[in-house]
Amino acid sequence: MPRRRTPPVETAGLVVAELPVMPIRDFVLFPRVVTGASVGREPSLQALEAALARDRTVVAVAQRDPTQETITTAADLYPVGTEAVIGQTVRLPDGSTNIVLQGLRRVRLLELTQTTPYLVARVAPLDEPVRQGLEIEAQMRTVLSLFEKCLKFLENAPEDAYVTALNADDPGWLADFVAWTMEWPLARRQEILEILDPRARLRQVSVYLARELDLLELKHQIQTQVQQEVDRSQREYFLREQLKAIQRELGESDPFTREIHDLREQVARAQLPEPVARKAHEEIDRLSLMPPAAPDVAIIRTYLDWLLHLPWHTATPDNLDITQAAAILDANHYGLPKVKERILEYLAVRHLAGARMRSPILCFVGPPGVGKTSLGRSIAQAMGRRFVRVSLGGIRDEAEIRGHRRTYVGALPGRI
């Protein structure tokens, strides 16, 4: 059987009543506001049924944690809610119910008298003091002026929102309606709901409106600048495409397009290794989609130039004749038997391993003048390779050895 409503009783001058409680996740209901809501949780559905079986009155209270599914104590709810009357109800196939709520007045939750199968609370109405005078009128005009400016930037605001606010003759209702219309967080709306004095409520709403107006104007300014940049880029792209079409009709082409075409031909003639050629074509495709004045054009162009100028297919066959190598080492150096023997061992292993072995790196350590550089020159002469001497004296930046990153301005390959 549905729970019978406890008759109102007076406690310390307040009329206290027991009403079903409907926790709300995502909005705060204000007095005089009419809004729709979706009821899906089982306790809320049973509270709805209990209210419909009596006088259609419930208490709509916002949850402190919107993600909480089950409300067990009064601490899970805000202390101030709104007594509301249930209007139209529509049951949906998924088991939920859409309802229309109309806020009546502010109430304070004194305690929860029932938690299962639905929430019932003892509530006391909160009376608002009547405020009139020039100060109240000035505050109302300030709020209306700020509200009108904010509405110009809000896309989802009702069309008649300003007209409704303009016709609000009660300062408390004006503050409530503005707080309801603005896209403010739930905690800020709850703060406005808990302020009983209309003068203090208008003052707080005007502070929030001024702050919101500054944010909206700044957001609009940023969006306008971004849109102008996008429009200019789209216009340049459209005109450039038109120019290309006209030049194609005339049998001409712009210098940038000719450069892209020349790069593709150079890559095809260079006969690069497959991974290198694939990377080169990717960079050319990126380059073709960029405007000529883009900063990345110079970076990609320099990168492609170095790819094309590297000697990918230039190589000298290694001469791994151990006897010849020993003769050259003996002719160029006197003594050093252990060093020469070690070098010949490396050459012999290289001769036996062939392509299965990577070229070793030999490190000669010793004071100046003992023959480190001349030994390297003799090895190159014995193998038939070109000898290159790279002096690292005075180098303080490792990028000069290993090369710069591509995004670095003036990036160049390293010495090695």
DOVO-968931 format. One record per residue (C-alpha): x, y, z. Coordinates in pm, whole numbers, padded with zeros to 5 digits, always signed. Layout:
BEGIN
XYZ
...
This chain:
BEGIN
+00000+00000+00000
+00129+00353-00071
+00260+00541+00227
+00013+00796+00362
+00132+01151+00387
+00199+01268+00738
-00008+01578+00820
+00195+01896+00851
+00300+01983+01205
+00451+02298+01348
+00799+02267+01499
+00959+02581+01636
+00737+02800+01417
+00799+02595+01100
+00541+02384+00920
+00709+02045+00881
+00581+01779+00641
+00695+01440+00514
+00729+01418+00135
+00879+01171-00112
+01228+01274-00221
+01349+01257-00581
+01731+01290-00608
+01848+01481-00915
+02185+01421-01079
+02245+01695-01334
+02041+02008-01255
+01897+02219-00973
+01525+02291-00975
+01428+02646-00876
+01086+02768-00760
+00847+02872-01043
+01060+02686-01299
+00887+02430-01520
+01115+02165-01670
+01121+01810-01793
+01311+01528-01626
+01376+01161-01691
+01323+00920-01401
+01501+00585-01441
+01624+00463-01103
+01394+00227-00916
+01375+00428-00589
+01289+00743-00785
+01023+00557-00984
+00863+00434-00661
+00878+00785-00513
+00706+00907-00830
+00432+00646-00793
+00381+00738-00428
+00352+01107-00514
+00106+01040-00798
-00109+00834-00561
-00141+01132-00325
-00116+01501-00414
+00159+01478-00685
+00405+01664-00463
+00770+01567-00426
+01093+01724-00307
+01354+01763-00583
+01703+01771-00432
+02039+01768-00613
+02292+01496-00531
+02635+01594-00408
+02791+01320-00624
+02615+01286-00963
+02771+00942-01019
+02626+00792-00701
+02352+00542-00780
+02201+00474-00437
+02124+00742-00179
+02142+00607+00176
+02186+00910+00402
+02092+01276+00404
+02461+01363+00371
+02447+01239+00010
+02206+01523-00075
+02230+01899-00056
+02047+02042+00246
+01817+02269+00044
+01584+02151-00230
+01262+02256-00400
+00911+02135-00336
+00762+02059-00675
+00440+01936-00826
+00442+01664-01090
+00266+01752-01414
+00252+01532-01720
+00410+01185-01708
+00505+00965-02004
+00620+00606-01959
+00885+00486-02203
+00950+00132-02333
+01285+00106-02149
+01107+00134-01812
+01193+00499-01743
+00939+00779-01716
+00956+01134-01847
+00787+01386-01620
+00724+01758-01604
+00819+01927-01276
+00708+02270-01160
+00898+02418-00868
+00687+02562-00587
+00909+02680-00302
+01240+02624-00126
+01249+02363+00151
+01515+02243+00391
+01570+01873+00449
+01555+01806+00823
+01601+01429+00814
+01532+01119+00609
+01252+00920+00769
+01261+00643+00509
+01529+00514+00270
+01364+00201+00128
+01193+00134-00105
+01213+00510-00177
+01328+00819+00008
+01095+01013+00238
+01214+01321+00426
+01084+01566+00682
+01113+01907+00521
+01045+02261+00634
+00962+02546+00393
+01205+02836+00373
+01044+03179+00362
+01213+03452+00159
+01217+03803+00302
+01045+04070+00093
+01290+04328-00038
+01198+04654-00211
+01357+04990-00272
+01600+05168-00501
+01889+04934-00421
+01688+04629-00523
+01574+04801-00844
+01932+04899-00929
+02050+04542-00871
+01771+04405-01090
+01865+04644-01373
+02231+04545-01341
+02144+04176-01359
+01917+04234-01660
+02189+04427-01844
+02453+04159-01783
+02204+03882-01864
+02117+04043-02197
+02484+04064-02296
+02549+03702-02195
+02252+03576-02396
+02411+03707-02716
+02690+03451-02675
+02479+03154-02558
+02367+02928-02841
+02130+02707-02639
+01949+02982-02449
+01568+03005-02497
+01461+03274-02740
+01223+03435-02490
+01465+03417-02197
+01534+03791-02185
+01165+03877-02223
+01080+03648-01931
+01354+03805-01719
+01244+04154-01818
+00888+04083-01698
+01003+03938-01364
+00872+04174-01096
+01014+03978-00803
+01390+04011-00734
+01416+03656-00602
+01246+03511-00909
+01472+03714-01140
+01784+03576-00970
+01645+03221-00982
+01550+03245-01349
+01891+03382-01451
+02071+03108-01255
+01845+02848-01418
+01904+02980-01772
+02281+03023-01754
+02500+02720-01825
+02654+02713-01479
+02785+02413-01284
+02549+02235-01048
+02736+02352-00737
+02703+02718-00840
+02330+02683-00903
+02290+02509-00568
+02468+02799-00404
+02214+03040-00553
+01928+02816-00439
+02051+02819-00079
+02064+03203-00058
+01728+03312+00088
+01777+03689+00088
+01681+03822-00261
+01925+04113-00223
+02221+03883-00151
+02104+03645-00422
+02093+03922-00685
+02436+04041-00577
+02586+03693-00613
+02417+03637-00950
+02553+03970-01079
+02906+03869-00974
+02877+03538-01158
+02724+03710-01462
+03009+03961-01484
+03265+03680-01464
+03074+03472-01720
+03050+03771-01956
+03428+03820-01948
+03480+03451-02030
+03222+03453-02308
+03367+03766-02469
+03718+03621-02455
+03594+03291-02599
+03412+03475-02877
+03723+03679-02955
+03938+03367-02979
+03681+03188-03195
+03656+03491-03423
+04033+03504-03470
+04051+03131-03538
+03763+03152-03785
+03928+03441-03966
+04249+03241-03998
+04057+02938-04124
+03859+03149-04371
+04177+03312-04500
+04349+02974-04541
+04046+02831-04719
+04026+03135-04944
+04397+03108-05031
+04358+02737-05101
+04054+02797-05321
+04228+03074-05518
+04542+02863-05553
+04342+02572-05690
+04169+02807-05933
+04507+02942-06042
+04636+02588-06098
+04331+02504-06308
+04376+02818-06518
+04747+02748-06565
+04671+02391-06671
+04425+02521-06929
+04689+02762-07059
+04958+02495-07062
+05150+02670-06786
+05231+02582-06429
+05340+02779-06124
+05703+02750-06001
+05605+02553-05691
+05422+02291-05898
+05718+02265-06136
+05949+02216-05838
+05732+01931-05708
+05736+01771-06051
+06117+01808-06076
+06162+01648-05734
+05956+01346-05839
+06169+01306-06150
+06493+01336-05951
+06375+01067-05707
+06290+00839-05999
+06630+00895-06163
+06824+00852-05839
+06717+00485-05805
+06712+00511-05427
+06678+00202-05204
+06314+00105-05156
+06271+00238-04796
+06446+00563-04887
+06241+00608-05205
+05917+00545-05012
+06014+00805-04752
+06107+01054-05026
+05769+01012-05199
+05589+01062-04866
+05775+01387-04808
+05701+01508-05162
+05331+01431-05110
+05336+01634-04789
+05516+01915-04968
+05259+01926-05248
+04974+01981-04997
+05143+02279-04829
+05123+02642-04939
+05457+02768-05071
+05493+03012-04781
+05457+02747-04512
+05761+02726-04278
+05788+02347-04320
+05847+02380-04695
+06212+02480-04649
+06270+02197-04399
+06127+01929-04628
+06305+02076-04931
+06644+02065-04754
+06577+01711-04635
+06495+01594-04988
+06803+01764-05130
+07028+01573-04891
+06849+01245-04965
+06908+01294-05336
+07275+01394-05299
+07385+01105-05079
+07589+00842-05272
+07349+00553-05217
+07495+00333-05491
+07858+00449-05482
+08081+00181-05325
+08430+00035-05368
+08492-00343-05351
+08701-00448-05053
+09040-00606-05117
+09084-00864-04838
+09420-01005-04953
+09599-01072-04622
+09944-01104-04781
+09913-00767-04956
+09780-00605-04638
+10077-00739-04438
+10321-00609-04699
+10163-00261-04696
+10166-00247-04313
+10533-00350-04305
+10626-00102-04577
+10460+00193-04401
+10552+00107-04037
+10852-00033-03867
+10791-00260-03568
+10448-00267-03399
+10416-00645-03446
+10124-00691-03205
+09920-00408-03361
+09981-00539-03714
+09892-00892-03609
+09564-00770-03456
+09474-00580-03774
+09546-00882-03992
+09325-01096-03765
+09032-00858-03823
+09093-00870-04199
+09106-01250-04193
+08779-01278-03999
+08619-01032-04239
+08739-01241-04533
+08594-01561-04387
+08261-01412-04265
+08190-01213-04580
+07855-01028-04583
+07738-01200-04262
+07963-00975-04053
+07933-00601-04013
+08247-00393-04055
+08423-00372-03716
+08527-00045-03554
+08892-00038-03450
+09006+00199-03176
+09376+00292-03163
+09484+00441-02831
+09819+00609-02773
+10002+00939-02745
+10055+01162-03048
+10305+01048-03308
+10300+00672-03251
+10125+00600-03585
+09750+00580-03514
+09645+00787-03815
+09905+00632-04047
+09784+00283-03951
+09430+00382-04054
+09564+00515-04383
+09753+00189-04441
+09439-00018-04374
+09245+00191-04625
+09526+00147-04881
+09535-00229-04826
+09155-00266-04864
+09132-00028-05159
+08912+00215-04973
+08920+00591-04966
+09075+00729-04645
+08885+01013-04474
+09030+01192-04173
+08778+01366-03943
+08934+01578-03669
+08714+01622-03360
+08936+01873-03191
+08746+02183-03073
+08399+02034-03136
+08159+02119-02852
+07826+02019-03005
+07762+01652-03076
+07516+01759-03348
+07817+01848-03565
+07911+01479-03557
+07574+01301-03566
+07369+01574-03740
+07081+01800-03636
+06713+01717-03604
+06506+01798-03910
+06299+02060-03726
+06612+02253-03630
+06654+02577-03826
+06945+02529-04064
+06967+02154-03995
+07261+01977-04164
+07392+01619-04162
+07683+01544-03931
+08041+01472-04031
+07975+01098-04004
